[in-house]
């Protein structure tokens, strides 16, 4: 019984880490899908990775990656 609970707990943490990584990397993926240039890709990645902790930096990177 305890082994099953531990296994489910590990699965839960693995899934949550995958979701957080997907959210963090979303602006860079969007910039690549929209065909942004190399300089824009660098700005999006730097803004996303360096200023993610503020939330504002992530939103700025998301906006920058999706604007045409």
C-alpha positions in Angstrom: 0.0 0.0 0.0 2.8 2.4 0.9 4.8 1.6 -2.2 1.8 2.5 -4.4 1.3 5.9 -2.7 5.0 6.7 -3.1 4.9 5.8 -6.8 1.9 8.0 -7.3 3.7 10.9 -5.5 6.7 10.5 -7.7 4.5 10.5 -10.8 2.8 13.7 -9.6 6.1 15.5 -9.1 7.4 14.5 -12.5 4.2 15.7 -14.2 4.3 19.0 -12.3 8.0 19.6 -13.3 7.1 18.9 -16.9 4.2 21.4 -16.8 6.4 24.1 -15.3 9.1 23.6 -17.9 6.5 23.8 -20.6 5.3 27.1 -19.3 8.8 28.5 -19.0 9.8 27.5 -22.5 6.5 28.5 -24.2 7.7 32.0 -25.4 10.8 30.6 -27.0 8.8 27.9 -28.7 6.2 30.4 -30.0 9.0 32.7 -31.3 10.4 29.7 -33.3 7.0 28.8 -34.6 6.3 32.4 -35.7 9.6 32.5 -37.7 11.2 35.3 -35.6 14.8 36.3 -36.5 17.9 35.3 -34.5 18.1 38.6 -32.6 14.4 38.4 -31.6 14.9 34.8 -30.5 17.8 35.8 -28.3 15.7 38.6 -26.7 12.8 36.3 -26.1 14.9 33.7 -24.5 16.8 36.1 -22.3 13.6 37.8 -21.2 11.9 34.5 -20.5 14.8 33.0 -18.6 16.2 36.0 -16.7 13.0 37.7 -15.7 10.7 34.8 -15.3 10.6 35.2 -11.6 8.8 38.5 -12.0 6.0 37.3 -14.2 6.2 40.6 -16.1 9.4 39.4 -17.9 7.6 36.2 -18.9 4.6 38.2 -20.2 7.0 40.5 -22.1 8.7 37.5 -23.7 5.4 36.0 -24.6 4.2 39.2 -26.2 7.5 39.7 -28.1 7.4 36.1 -29.4 3.9 36.3 -30.7 3.8 39.8 -32.2 4.2 40.0 -36.0 
